[in-house]
Amino acid sequence: MTEFTTSADGLRIAYETSGEGDPVLLIHGFASSRAQNWRATAWYKTLNEAGYRVVAMDCRGHGDSDKPRDSSFYNYEKMAGDALAVLNAAGAASADVIGYSMGGHIGIDLLLRSPQTVRKLVVAGVGERYLRGQFEMRFEIAKAILESDPDRIANPIARGFRIFSGQPGKDRAALAACMRGDRTAHTRDELARAARPVLVVCGENDETSGPPGPLAAAFPDGRAVVVPGRDHMSAVGDKCTKEAVLEFLAE
């Protein structure tokens, strides 16, 4: 059942819970939703059967949450604040956190700003490219998202984002604003102060993220897993990803 909490800047943020046990907060990727990223890929079922309580949110601009069309609403500090609001509303003082792609960036921000809230962090679909600082293509992708005809987009990565964001029920104007929002990453020095174990998981063929090893090595207690034969879109639901995450959470 969809529930709502209110962000610090007054937006309605949607979330739902499933199962019983220690809480695991799920933060989805860009242009996705809790249903598409996690429920449809059987993560709810996987975690519930392993004895965890799922707390899954829709990030601002996505799913059932409010969708402002101003890029100033979309920085990772505000979106990590939304995650805190969801945990508070769900009655969880702390949780294991699993973030995919954009959700991984938000999870890193949450860990560094509120380490008492995060027991363990899984960063999936985010790898070596994070260490370069800013996401270089975000303005080109934002422009592509607003293009009426995807066939006119020459860059294959930008065209892929346009097609994905154009699925039924998605607000392309809000998603373009989200993509234009601040994407500044934390520095190596900041990552080196992370106080919790971190698992970094990327598909072997994920050109969006790059390999997981360099990012994992930036954390004091980081480890990396490569999912064989998978890319950015296919690694999230892979059996190897789930097995690696469950093993990490159980340690």
Backbone as JSON, one array per atom type, in Angstrom:
{
  "sequence": "MTEFTTSADGLRIAYETSGEGDPVLLIHGFASSRAQNWRATAWYKTLNEAGYRVVAMDCRGHGDSDKPRDSSFYNYEKMAGDALAVLNAAGAASADVIGYSMGGHIGIDLLLRSPQTVRKLVVAGVGERYLRGQFEMRFEIAKAILESDPDRIANPIARGFRIFSGQPGKDRAALAACMRGDRTAHTRDELARAARPVLVVCGENDETSGPPGPLAAAFPDGRAVVVPGRDHMSAVGDKCTKEAVLEFLAE",
  "N": [[0.84, -1.19, 0.0], [0.56, 2.18, -0.85], [2.1, 4.79, 0.89], [2.6, 8.08, 2.31], [5.03, 10.58, 3.05], [6.3, 13.77, 4.17], [8.64, 15.92, 2.68], [11.51, 17.93, 3.7], [11.29, 20.29, 2.29], [8.64, 20.39, 1.66], [7.48, 18.56, -0.19], [5.47, 15.78, -1.26], [6.41, 12.55, -0.55], [6.44, 9.34, -1.73], [6.12, 6.01, -0.45], [6.44, 2.5, 0.4], [5.96, -0.4, 2.49], [7.05, -3.76, 3.11], [6.78, -7.0, 4.38], [8.46, -8.45, 7.31], [10.92, -7.89, 9.89], [14.43, -6.92, 10.12], [14.92, -3.64, 8.83], [15.3, -2.77, 5.36], [16.21, -0.26, 3.31], [15.24, 0.72, 0.11], [16.4, 2.41, -2.69], [15.67, 3.69, -5.72], [16.78, 3.85, -9.23], [17.47, 6.5, -11.65], [14.69, 7.81, -13.43], [13.19, 5.62, -12.93], [11.25, 3.7, -10.58], [9.99, 2.7, -7.37], [8.41, 0.48, -7.84], [9.11, -0.4, -10.44], [11.93, -0.67, -10.36], [12.45, -2.31, -8.15], [10.23, -3.95, -7.14], [9.25, -5.23, -9.47], [11.48, -6.63, -10.25], [11.73, -8.59, -8.43], [12.94, -8.04, -5.98], [11.62, -7.31, -3.59], [10.41, -9.75, -2.88], [12.69, -11.38, -2.66], [14.13, -10.19, -0.52], [12.2, -10.2, 1.54], [11.8, -12.97, 1.88], [14.26, -13.63, 2.87], [14.1, -12.66, 5.39], [13.9, -9.92, 5.86], [12.55, -6.62, 6.3], [11.15, -4.7, 3.84], [11.56, -1.35, 2.93], [10.57, 0.76, 0.65], [11.08, 3.5, -1.46], [9.75, 6.16, -3.53], [11.67, 8.3, -5.31], [11.78, 11.92, -5.33], [10.17, 13.46, -8.1], [9.62, 11.1, -9.36], [7.74, 8.04, -9.86], [5.11, 7.74, -7.53], [5.59, 10.01, -6.11], [5.8, 13.62, -5.51], [6.41, 15.81, -8.31], [8.27, 18.16, -9.04], [9.21, 20.66, -11.48], [11.5, 22.1, -11.55], [14.92, 22.49, -11.53], [16.28, 23.12, -9.2], [15.21, 21.73, -7.11], [16.39, 19.3, -7.09], [18.9, 17.99, -5.77], [21.45, 15.89, -4.36], [21.66, 16.06, -1.59], [19.14, 17.01, -0.75], [17.6, 14.88, -1.7], [18.62, 12.74, -0.27], [17.75, 13.6, 2.19], [15.03, 13.16, 1.83], [15.03, 10.37, 1.92], [15.69, 9.97, 4.61], [13.38, 11.05, 5.76], [11.49, 9.18, 4.91], [12.4, 6.83, 6.22], [12.0, 7.64, 8.88], [9.21, 7.97, 8.87], [8.48, 5.35, 8.45], [9.15, 4.23, 10.83], [11.75, 3.42, 11.37], [14.77, 3.62, 12.85], [17.29, 3.14, 11.92], [18.8, 1.51, 9.08], [19.72, -1.08, 6.72], [20.88, -0.08, 3.53], [20.07, -0.05, 0.13], [20.99, 1.13, -2.92], [20.37, 1.91, -6.31], [22.13, 2.94, -9.15], [21.28, 6.22, -9.69], [20.1, 6.07, -7.19], [22.17, 4.86, -5.78], [24.05, 6.94, -5.65], [22.58, 8.68, -4.02], [22.43, 7.09, -1.75], [25.14, 7.04, -0.95], [25.47, 9.74, -0.26], [23.64, 9.86, 1.86], [24.87, 8.08, 3.68], [27.27, 9.48, 4.29], [26.35, 11.88, 5.36], [24.55, 11.16, 7.35], [25.54, 8.97, 9.12], [24.72, 7.43, 11.3], [22.3, 6.45, 10.59], [22.6, 4.53, 8.66], [23.24, 1.15, 8.44], [24.57, -0.79, 6.81], [25.74, -0.25, 3.47], [24.73, -0.75, 0.16], [25.91, -0.07, -2.95], [24.89, -0.02, -6.09], [25.27, -0.3, -9.64], [26.85, 1.93, -9.81], [30.06, 3.05, -10.26], [33.5, 3.3, -11.04], [33.3, 5.73, -12.48], [32.06, 7.5, -10.78], [34.07, 8.63, -9.27], [35.09, 10.61, -10.82], [33.85, 12.96, -10.35], [31.64, 15.04, -11.48], [28.73, 14.18, -13.39], [29.27, 14.03, -16.62], [27.6, 14.09, -18.91], [25.07, 15.04, -18.28], [23.56, 17.35, -19.0], [23.25, 17.1, -21.74], [21.77, 14.74, -21.77], [19.48, 15.56, -20.37], [18.43, 17.41, -22.21], [17.88, 15.62, -24.29], [15.88, 14.06, -23.14], [13.68, 15.69, -23.32], [13.2, 15.77, -25.99], [10.98, 15.31, -28.67], [11.0, 13.29, -30.59], [12.62, 10.36, -30.35], [14.26, 9.2, -32.31], [15.7, 11.22, -33.44], [17.85, 11.66, -31.87], [21.24, 11.46, -31.63], [23.28, 10.49, -29.96], [23.77, 7.41, -28.44], [23.55, 6.74, -25.71], [22.19, 8.93, -24.58], [19.86, 8.7, -26.12], [18.91, 6.27, -25.15], [18.24, 6.96, -22.48], [16.19, 8.77, -23.09], [14.23, 7.1, -24.23], [13.69, 5.37, -22.1], [12.75, 7.17, -20.16], [10.46, 7.95, -21.39], [8.48, 6.11, -20.99], [5.12, 4.95, -20.22], [3.32, 6.96, -17.87], [5.43, 8.39, -16.81], [6.97, 11.51, -16.06], [8.37, 13.53, -18.23], [9.29, 16.16, -18.21], [9.75, 16.7, -15.5], [11.68, 14.76, -15.03], [13.75, 15.6, -16.7], [14.38, 17.99, -15.38], [15.3, 16.9, -13.0], [17.59, 15.54, -13.95], [19.13, 17.74, -14.65], [19.76, 18.75, -12.21], [21.99, 19.35, -9.38], [24.83, 17.36, -9.54], [27.13, 16.87, -8.13], [29.75, 14.93, -6.9], [30.94, 13.21, -3.93], [34.22, 13.69, -2.58], [37.33, 11.8, -2.76], [38.6, 11.98, -0.28], [36.44, 12.5, 1.39], [34.93, 10.16, 1.03], [36.68, 8.39, 2.19], [36.21, 8.74, 4.84], [33.96, 7.34, 5.46], [31.81, 5.54, 7.59], [30.79, 2.98, 7.65], [30.33, -0.44, 6.45], [30.6, -1.0, 2.93], [29.26, -2.19, -0.07], [29.99, -2.46, -3.46], [28.48, -2.89, -6.51], [28.53, -3.79, -9.87], [27.57, -4.3, -13.28], [29.37, -6.35, -15.58], [29.51, -5.33, -18.16], [28.82, -2.68, -17.9], [28.85, 0.37, -19.07], [27.99, 2.8, -18.24], [28.46, 3.08, -15.5], [31.12, 2.2, -15.11], [33.85, 0.12, -13.84], [33.48, -1.56, -10.62], [35.56, -1.77, -8.73], [37.53, 0.46, -8.26], [35.91, 2.43, -6.98], [34.97, 1.02, -4.74], [37.4, 0.67, -3.43], [37.88, 3.19, -2.48], [36.52, 3.49, -0.15], [36.83, 2.94, 3.41], [36.01, 0.42, 4.35], [35.28, -1.16, 2.02], [34.03, -3.24, -0.63], [34.05, -5.01, -3.75], [31.93, -6.23, -6.38], [31.59, -7.84, -9.45], [29.15, -8.31, -11.87], [28.72, -10.9, -13.99], [28.5, -10.57, -17.54], [26.46, -8.67, -17.59], [24.81, -5.47, -18.08], [24.17, -1.93, -17.5], [21.4, -1.76, -17.34], [20.55, -4.37, -16.93], [21.76, -5.58, -14.73], [20.54, -5.14, -12.28], [18.41, -6.89, -11.56], [19.63, -9.34, -11.55], [20.52, -12.7, -10.62], [23.05, -13.11, -9.49], [23.65, -10.57, -8.48], [21.73, -10.35, -6.44], [22.46, -12.51, -4.79], [25.03, -11.71, -3.95], [24.41, -9.39, -2.52], [22.7, -10.34, -0.45], [24.49, -12.02, 0.9], [26.35, -10.14, 1.8], [24.73, -8.51, 3.49], [24.14, -10.34, 5.47], [26.48, -10.81, 6.84]],
  "CA": [[0.0, 0.0, 0.0], [1.33, 3.42, -0.94], [1.99, 5.76, 1.96], [3.3, 9.32, 1.98], [5.59, 11.45, 4.06], [6.57, 15.1, 3.61], [10.05, 16.29, 2.69], [11.82, 19.17, 4.4], [10.83, 21.43, 1.49], [7.19, 20.36, 1.47], [7.0, 17.64, -1.21], [4.97, 14.48, -0.83], [7.29, 11.47, -0.96], [5.72, 8.08, -1.61], [6.88, 4.82, -0.07], [5.65, 1.38, 0.88], [6.72, -1.39, 3.24], [6.66, -5.15, 2.82], [7.46, -8.0, 5.17], [8.84, -8.22, 8.69], [12.33, -8.11, 10.17], [15.27, -5.73, 10.06], [14.54, -2.87, 7.64], [16.21, -2.49, 4.25], [15.7, 0.85, 2.49], [15.54, 0.59, -1.31], [16.36, 3.69, -3.4], [15.73, 3.3, -7.13], [17.56, 4.62, -10.17], [16.86, 7.61, -12.39], [13.57, 7.55, -14.34], [12.53, 4.38, -12.54], [10.37, 3.86, -9.44], [10.12, 1.56, -6.47], [7.75, -0.68, -8.45], [9.85, -0.87, -11.61], [13.3, -1.02, -10.03], [12.59, -3.28, -7.08], [9.17, -4.96, -7.04], [9.16, -6.0, -10.71], [12.68, -7.47, -10.37], [11.62, -9.59, -7.34], [13.72, -7.71, -4.8], [10.75, -7.4, -2.42], [10.27, -11.17, -2.56], [13.99, -11.89, -2.24], [14.47, -9.69, 0.81], [11.21, -10.7, 2.5], [12.07, -14.38, 2.14], [15.5, -13.7, 3.66], [13.81, -12.18, 6.73], [14.03, -8.47, 5.97], [11.41, -5.75, 6.0], [11.45, -3.76, 2.77], [11.04, 0.02, 2.92], [10.91, 1.2, -0.71], [10.6, 4.86, -1.69], [9.82, 6.81, -4.84], [12.38, 9.57, -5.22], [11.07, 13.08, -5.88], [10.21, 13.45, -9.56], [9.45, 9.74, -9.84], [6.7, 7.2, -9.26], [3.95, 8.41, -6.95], [6.0, 11.21, -5.37], [5.63, 14.89, -6.21], [7.31, 15.95, -9.45], [8.55, 19.55, -9.44], [9.9, 20.79, -12.77], [12.56, 23.09, -11.33], [16.12, 21.71, -11.2], [16.79, 23.44, -7.87], [14.67, 20.75, -6.17], [17.01, 18.0, -7.27], [20.29, 17.69, -5.45], [21.51, 14.65, -3.59], [21.41, 16.35, -0.18], [17.69, 17.04, -0.56], [17.04, 13.56, -1.95], [18.98, 11.94, 0.9], [16.81, 14.03, 3.22], [13.78, 12.43, 1.59], [15.23, 9.01, 2.42], [15.58, 10.05, 6.06], [11.97, 11.25, 6.08], [10.82, 7.89, 4.7], [12.76, 5.94, 7.33], [11.31, 8.12, 10.08], [7.79, 7.67, 8.73], [8.33, 3.9, 8.55], [9.5, 3.81, 12.17], [13.07, 2.78, 11.35], [15.84, 4.54, 13.27], [18.42, 2.85, 11.05], [18.47, 0.46, 8.11], [20.6, -1.34, 5.6], [20.42, 0.72, 2.4], [20.47, -0.51, -1.19], [20.67, 2.13, -3.93], [20.79, 1.56, -7.66], [22.43, 4.06, -10.04], [21.02, 7.45, -8.94], [19.87, 5.68, -5.8], [23.46, 4.64, -5.16], [24.58, 8.27, -5.33], [21.83, 9.17, -2.86], [22.86, 6.28, -0.62], [26.45, 7.53, -0.51], [25.24, 11.01, 0.43], [22.99, 9.54, 3.13], [25.88, 7.5, 4.56], [28.24, 10.46, 4.75], [25.7, 12.93, 6.13], [23.81, 10.59, 8.49], [26.06, 7.6, 9.28], [23.99, 6.7, 12.32], [21.08, 5.91, 9.98], [22.95, 3.46, 7.71], [24.01, 0.04, 9.01], [25.43, -1.17, 5.7], [25.31, 0.38, 2.23], [24.99, -1.37, -1.13], [25.89, 0.87, -4.06], [24.84, -0.83, -7.3], [25.15, 0.51, -10.83], [27.71, 3.1, -9.65], [31.42, 2.53, -10.16], [34.67, 4.17, -11.17], [32.95, 7.05, -13.02], [31.69, 8.37, -9.66], [35.27, 9.3, -8.77], [35.44, 11.72, -11.71], [33.22, 14.18, -9.86], [30.31, 15.32, -12.0], [28.24, 13.37, -14.5], [29.54, 14.95, -17.71], [26.59, 14.12, -19.97], [23.73, 15.23, -17.75], [22.79, 18.36, -19.72], [22.88, 16.51, -23.02], [20.69, 13.78, -21.5], [18.27, 16.33, -20.03], [17.89, 17.92, -23.47], [17.35, 14.49, -25.03], [14.65, 13.61, -22.5], [12.59, 16.56, -23.77], [13.06, 15.64, -27.44], [9.73, 14.62, -29.0], [11.27, 12.12, -31.43], [13.89, 9.73, -29.95], [15.08, 8.85, -33.47], [16.53, 12.37, -33.79], [18.94, 11.75, -30.9], [22.36, 10.71, -32.19], [24.04, 9.81, -28.91], [23.0, 6.23, -28.03], [23.26, 6.76, -24.27], [21.12, 9.91, -24.4], [18.64, 8.14, -26.7], [18.42, 5.26, -24.22], [17.57, 7.66, -21.39], [14.92, 9.33, -23.6], [13.27, 6.0, -24.4], [13.3, 4.88, -20.77], [11.96, 8.19, -19.47], [9.21, 8.13, -22.11], [7.52, 5.05, -20.7], [3.85, 5.48, -19.7], [3.23, 7.38, -16.48], [6.6, 9.15, -16.39], [6.9, 12.94, -16.35], [9.67, 13.83, -18.82], [9.74, 17.49, -17.8], [10.31, 16.56, -14.15], [12.9, 13.96, -15.12], [14.79, 16.48, -17.26], [14.8, 18.88, -14.29], [16.1, 16.07, -12.09], [18.89, 15.3, -14.57], [19.89, 18.99, -14.64], [20.09, 19.1, -10.83], [23.38, 19.22, -8.96], [25.31, 15.98, -9.5], [28.47, 16.87, -7.57], [30.04, 13.74, -6.11], [31.84, 13.39, -2.8], [35.63, 13.5, -2.91], [37.97, 10.61, -2.18], [38.84, 12.23, 1.14], [35.16, 12.34, 2.07], [34.59, 8.73, 1.01], [37.59, 7.71, 3.11], [35.71, 8.9, 6.21], [32.73, 6.57, 5.61], [31.9, 4.8, 8.85], [30.06, 1.72, 7.58], [30.71, -1.3, 5.32], [30.0, -0.64, 1.64], [29.4, -3.13, -1.18], [29.78, -1.82, -4.75], [28.13, -3.94, -7.46], [28.29, -3.29, -11.23], [27.61, -5.27, -14.35], [30.63, -6.45, -16.31], [29.44, -4.51, -19.37], [28.17, -1.41, -17.56], [29.65, 1.52, -19.48], [27.5, 3.98, -17.54], [29.08, 3.17, -14.18], [32.51, 1.8, -15.02], [34.05, -1.01, -12.93], [33.21, -1.23, -9.21], [36.72, -1.85, -7.86], [38.1, 1.73, -7.8], [35.03, 3.1, -6.02], [35.01, 0.24, -3.5], [38.69, 0.9, -2.78], [37.88, 4.53, -1.88], [35.9, 3.39, 1.18], [37.67, 2.2, 4.35], [35.54, -0.96, 4.41], [34.55, -1.36, 0.77], [34.34, -4.42, -1.43], [33.47, -4.89, -5.09], [31.43, -7.42, -7.07], [31.27, -7.67, -10.86], [28.1, -9.24, -12.3], [29.15, -11.32, -15.33], [27.64, -10.48, -18.71], [25.34, -7.74, -17.42], [25.08, -4.04, -18.28], [23.55, -1.05, -16.51], [19.96, -2.02, -17.23], [20.23, -5.77, -16.63], [22.41, -6.09, -13.52], [19.76, -4.92, -11.06], [17.6, -8.04, -11.18], [20.38, -10.57, -11.77], [20.66, -13.6, -9.48], [24.36, -12.87, -8.87], [23.54, -9.35, -7.69], [20.97, -10.65, -5.22], [23.25, -13.39, -3.92], [26.1, -10.92, -3.36], [23.82, -8.47, -1.55], [22.24, -11.1, 0.71], [25.68, -12.47, 1.64], [26.91, -8.95, 2.44], [23.87, -8.1, 4.58], [24.12, -11.36, 6.52], [27.77, -10.88, 7.53]],
  "C": [[0.88, 1.25, 0.0], [1.03, 4.31, 0.25], [2.81, 6.98, 1.57], [3.88, 9.96, 3.23], [5.92, 12.77, 3.38], [8.04, 15.44, 3.76], [10.25, 17.6, 3.44], [11.36, 20.4, 3.63], [9.39, 21.26, 1.01], [6.66, 19.45, 0.38], [6.46, 16.37, -0.59], [5.87, 13.39, -1.42], [6.59, 10.14, -0.67], [6.66, 6.95, -1.2], [5.91, 3.7, 0.27], [6.56, 0.43, 1.65], [6.17, -2.77, 2.92], [7.46, -6.08, 3.72], [7.79, -7.56, 6.58], [10.33, -8.49, 8.85], [13.11, -6.81, 10.17], [15.01, -4.97, 8.77], [15.68, -2.74, 6.64], [15.56, -1.4, 3.4], [16.17, 0.68, 1.06], [15.35, 1.96, -2.0], [16.64, 3.41, -4.88], [16.6, 4.22, -7.97], [16.77, 5.68, -10.89], [15.82, 7.1, -13.38], [12.88, 6.23, -14.06], [11.55, 4.68, -11.4], [10.57, 2.66, -8.53], [9.52, 0.31, -7.09], [8.58, -1.26, -9.58], [11.23, -1.41, -11.23], [13.39, -2.23, -9.09], [11.5, -4.35, -7.03], [9.14, -5.85, -8.27], [10.36, -6.93, -10.91], [12.81, -8.45, -9.2], [12.52, -9.29, -6.14], [12.88, -7.74, -3.53], [10.7, -8.86, -1.95], [11.59, -11.73, -2.01], [14.33, -11.46, -0.82], [13.48, -10.17, 1.87], [11.48, -12.16, 2.88], [13.35, -14.58, 2.95], [15.32, -13.12, 5.06], [13.95, -10.7, 6.94], [12.71, -7.78, 5.69], [11.83, -4.73, 4.95], [10.79, -2.42, 3.06], [11.49, 0.62, 1.59], [10.28, 2.56, -0.99], [10.58, 5.19, -3.18], [10.54, 8.14, -4.65], [11.54, 10.71, -5.79], [11.25, 13.11, -7.4], [9.88, 12.11, -10.18], [8.26, 9.05, -9.17], [5.5, 7.99, -8.78], [4.32, 9.65, -6.14], [5.74, 12.47, -6.19], [6.73, 15.08, -7.25], [7.51, 17.41, -9.84], [9.37, 19.58, -10.72], [10.97, 21.87, -12.73], [13.79, 22.32, -10.84], [16.66, 21.98, -9.81], [16.26, 22.48, -6.8], [15.48, 19.46, -6.15], [18.52, 18.02, -7.02], [20.3, 16.52, -4.48], [21.3, 14.89, -2.1], [19.91, 16.36, 0.11], [17.09, 15.64, -0.73], [17.43, 12.57, -0.86], [18.11, 12.32, 2.09], [15.46, 13.36, 3.07], [13.87, 11.0, 2.12], [15.12, 8.97, 3.94], [14.12, 10.21, 6.49], [11.17, 9.96, 5.93], [11.13, 6.93, 5.84], [12.05, 6.36, 8.61], [9.83, 7.76, 10.03], [7.51, 6.18, 8.88], [8.72, 3.35, 9.92], [10.83, 3.11, 12.27], [14.14, 3.81, 11.72], [17.09, 4.36, 12.43], [18.03, 1.7, 10.14], [19.7, 0.13, 7.27], [20.01, -0.59, 4.4], [20.97, 0.12, 1.11], [20.02, 0.55, -2.19], [21.19, 1.7, -5.28], [20.97, 2.82, -8.5], [22.21, 5.39, -9.3], [20.8, 7.15, -7.48], [21.15, 5.36, -5.06], [24.14, 5.93, -4.78], [23.9, 8.82, -4.08], [22.24, 8.4, -1.61], [24.21, 6.72, -0.07], [26.29, 8.83, 0.26], [24.61, 10.78, 1.8], [24.0, 8.98, 4.13], [26.81, 8.56, 5.13], [27.61, 11.55, 5.61], [25.02, 12.4, 7.39], [24.28, 9.16, 8.75], [25.34, 6.78, 10.32], [22.74, 6.02, 11.76], [21.38, 4.67, 9.15], [23.77, 2.39, 8.43], [25.04, -0.47, 8.01], [24.87, -0.53, 4.45], [25.7, -0.48, 1.03], [24.84, -0.3, -2.2], [25.97, 0.04, -5.34], [24.64, 0.07, -8.52], [25.89, 1.83, -10.74], [29.12, 2.57, -9.45], [32.46, 3.61, -10.31], [34.33, 5.58, -11.65], [32.53, 8.02, -11.91], [32.88, 9.21, -9.21], [35.71, 10.46, -9.65], [34.76, 13.01, -11.32], [31.82, 14.37, -10.36], [29.99, 14.41, -13.18], [28.26, 14.26, -15.75], [28.37, 15.13, -18.69], [25.21, 14.58, -19.51], [22.92, 16.28, -18.52], [22.38, 17.87, -21.1], [21.73, 15.53, -22.84], [19.4, 14.51, -21.17], [17.61, 16.89, -21.29], [17.25, 16.79, -24.27], [16.02, 14.01, -24.46], [13.46, 14.42, -22.98], [12.36, 16.5, -25.28], [11.82, 14.81, -27.77], [9.96, 13.33, -29.78], [12.62, 11.5, -31.05], [14.81, 9.4, -31.12], [15.97, 10.01, -33.91], [17.73, 12.52, -32.86], [20.09, 10.87, -31.36], [23.11, 9.91, -31.12], [23.25, 8.62, -28.37], [22.67, 6.2, -26.55], [22.12, 7.73, -23.99], [19.79, 9.38, -24.96], [18.04, 7.07, -25.78], [17.69, 5.87, -23.03], [16.23, 8.23, -21.84], [13.86, 8.25, -23.72], [12.77, 5.52, -23.04], [12.42, 5.89, -20.06], [10.61, 8.43, -20.15], [8.19, 7.03, -21.89], [6.26, 5.63, -20.06], [3.92, 5.82, -18.22], [4.4, 8.2, -15.98], [6.51, 10.6, -16.88], [8.26, 13.38, -16.89], [10.19, 15.21, -18.41], [10.37, 17.44, -16.41], [11.62, 15.78, -14.2], [14.05, 14.77, -15.73], [15.3, 17.45, -16.19], [15.67, 18.13, -13.3], [17.5, 15.85, -12.66], [19.75, 16.57, -14.58], [20.32, 19.39, -13.23], [21.55, 18.83, -10.5], [23.77, 17.76, -8.83], [26.73, 15.89, -8.92], [28.67, 15.66, -6.68], [30.91, 14.1, -4.91], [33.27, 13.05, -3.22], [36.16, 12.2, -2.3], [38.21, 10.79, -0.68], [37.56, 12.06, 1.95], [34.76, 10.87, 2.13], [35.45, 7.96, 2.0], [37.15, 7.83, 4.56], [34.41, 8.12, 6.45], [32.85, 5.6, 6.77], [31.24, 3.42, 8.81], [30.58, 0.87, 6.41], [29.93, -0.94, 4.07], [30.29, -1.74, 0.62], [29.08, -2.39, -2.47], [29.61, -2.92, -5.8], [27.85, -3.32, -8.82], [28.33, -4.45, -12.22], [28.94, -5.23, -15.09], [30.67, -5.52, -17.52], [28.78, -3.16, -19.14], [29.08, -0.25, -17.9], [29.19, 2.81, -18.8], [28.23, 4.17, -16.23], [30.59, 3.03, -14.21], [32.65, 0.68, -14.0], [33.87, -0.62, -11.47], [34.44, -1.13, -8.33], [37.27, -0.52, -7.38], [37.22, 2.46, -6.79], [35.04, 2.35, -4.69], [36.28, 0.52, -2.72], [38.76, 2.26, -2.11], [37.27, 4.54, -0.49], [36.82, 2.6, 2.12], [37.3, 0.72, 4.45], [34.66, -1.21, 3.19], [34.97, -2.64, 0.08], [33.57, -4.33, -2.73], [33.03, -6.25, -5.6], [31.11, -7.03, -8.5], [30.25, -8.73, -11.25], [28.38, -9.65, -13.74], [28.07, -11.12, -16.4], [26.52, -9.48, -18.64], [25.78, -6.3, -17.66], [24.29, -3.23, -17.26], [22.08, -1.37, -16.29], [19.65, -3.43, -16.72], [20.83, -6.3, -15.33], [21.5, -6.07, -12.3], [18.99, -6.16, -10.63], [18.33, -9.37, -11.26], [20.53, -11.38, -10.48], [21.98, -13.36, -8.75], [24.35, -11.6, -8.01], [22.83, -9.64, -6.37], [21.77, -11.52, -4.27], [24.36, -12.61, -3.22], [25.57, -10.0, -2.27], [23.38, -9.21, -0.3], [23.42, -11.59, 1.56], [26.28, -11.31, 2.42], [26.05, -8.54, 3.64], [23.91, -9.07, 5.75], [25.42, -11.42, 7.33], [27.73, -10.2, 8.9]]
}
